[in-house]
């Protein structure tokens, strides 16, 4: 079964439940990306990369609320009907 945007959201939410640490969550998202070997030309990759970027510096960090909203938006935008 293919890894879906909803799977990504659920996995990241589980990581958030361990405590909100943007760099750790970014590294977690990168691990998912590397495990899946996601096609870098897909919108899903770009959205995962948005989470991965939080480790690049404070200007890329999302608050927990922003990240939760971002994850909801990924599912909303990319889920197949």
Beta strands, then each sheet from edge to edge (+ up, - down):
end
